[in-house]
Amino acid sequence: MKSVFASFIALFLVTVAFGQSKKPSDVAKFASETVDLGKPKVGNPVTATFTFTNTSNEDLVIETVTPGCGCTKSDYTKEPIKPGKTGTITATYNAASVGTFTKPVYVKFLGIDEQQKLTIVGIVQQ
């Protein structure tokens, strides 16, 4: 009975240890997850730059960057980012109407299940 219980505990611990998935915060440290674009004018595109550092021990690759709407375009560092080095993600917002805005940009790193959410905010003026 003792060996069955010990085997169960060992299997449980192995499952827990290997079943945990990495999060974006485990591999990248962003200088800021929100950028205030201020008060842009309607139809005048403005760009936010998000800078991050690879905090892992392996090269870090951005798999995809997905803006939350069609009014935002994105770009990002395409080559692998070495440990301790920085990469960037840009989000260019082109406002069609006056008012406050909060727009998400989702980042997916290769090998990481969860996405990192970044945000751009501001107040569009005439």
C-alpha positions in Angstrom: 0.0 0.0 0.0 2.9 2.3 0.8 4.5 1.9 -2.6 1.2 2.5 -4.4 0.7 5.8 -2.4 4.4 6.8 -3.1 4.0 6.0 -6.8 0.8 8.1 -6.9 2.5 11.1 -5.2 5.5 10.8 -7.6 3.2 10.8 -10.6 1.3 13.8 -9.3 4.5 15.8 -8.7 5.8 15.0 -12.2 2.5 16.0 -13.7 2.4 19.3 -11.8 6.0 20.1 -12.7 5.7 19.4 -16.4 2.1 20.5 -16.7 2.8 24.1 -15.9 2.9 26.3 -19.0 5.1 29.3 -19.4 3.6 32.8 -19.4 4.8 35.7 -21.3 6.1 37.3 -18.1 8.4 34.2 -17.7 10.4 35.2 -20.8 9.9 38.9 -21.4 9.9 42.0 -19.3 8.1 45.0 -20.9 9.2 48.5 -20.1 5.5 49.4 -20.1 2.4 47.4 -21.1 0.4 50.6 -21.8 1.4 53.6 -24.0 -0.5 56.9 -23.9 -0.5 58.4 -27.4 -1.7 61.7 -26.1 -4.2 63.8 -28.1 -3.8 62.9 -31.8 -6.0 64.5 -34.5 -8.6 62.6 -36.5 -6.9 61.0 -39.5 -3.4 61.6 -38.2 -1.7 58.2 -37.5 0.3 57.9 -34.3 2.7 55.2 -33.3 3.4 53.6 -29.9 6.6 51.6 -29.3 6.7 48.8 -26.7 10.2 47.7 -25.7 10.9 44.4 -24.0 13.9 42.5 -22.7 14.3 38.7 -23.2 14.6 37.5 -19.6 14.9 33.8 -20.5 18.0 31.7 -21.1 17.0 31.0 -24.7 16.4 33.0 -27.9 12.9 34.6 -27.9 10.8 34.7 -31.1 7.7 36.7 -31.6 5.3 34.4 -33.4 2.5 36.9 -34.0 1.3 40.4 -33.1 -2.4 41.0 -33.5 -4.0 44.4 -33.1 -7.5 44.4 -31.6 -9.1 46.3 -34.4 -8.6 47.3 -38.1 -7.7 50.9 -37.1 -4.4 49.7 -35.7 -1.4 48.3 -37.6 1.5 46.6 -36.0 5.1 45.6 -36.6 7.7 43.9 -34.5 11.3 42.6 -34.3 11.4 39.6 -36.7 14.7 38.0 -35.8 15.2 36.0 -32.6 16.0 38.1 -29.5 19.0 36.8 -27.6 18.9 36.4 -23.8 19.3 39.8 -22.1 18.7 41.7 -25.4 15.7 43.9 -26.3 13.1 43.8 -29.0 10.3 46.1 -30.0 6.7 46.1 -31.0 5.0 49.0 -32.7 1.3 49.8 -32.9 0.2 52.6 -35.3 -3.3 53.9 -34.6 -5.3 55.9 -37.2 -8.4 57.5 -35.6 -11.5 58.0 -37.6 -13.5 59.7 -34.9 -13.2 62.1 -32.0 -13.1 60.7 -28.4 -11.1 58.6 -26.0 -9.7 55.2 -27.2 -8.3 52.1 -25.6 -7.0 49.6 -28.1 -5.4 46.2 -27.3 -2.5 44.6 -29.1 -1.9 40.9 -28.5 1.6 39.4 -28.6 2.2 35.6 -29.0 5.8 34.4 -28.3 6.9 31.1 -29.9 6.4 28.2 -27.4 4.3 30.2 -25.0 0.6 29.4 -24.8 -0.7 32.6 -23.3 -0.7 35.9 -25.2 0.7 39.1 -23.8 -1.8 42.0 -23.9 -0.4 45.5 -24.6 -2.6 48.6 -24.7 -2.6 52.0 -26.4 -4.7 54.8 -25.1 -5.4 58.5 -25.9 -8.0 61.1 -26.7 -8.6 61.9 -30.4 -9.3 65.5 -31.2 -10.6 67.4 -34.3 
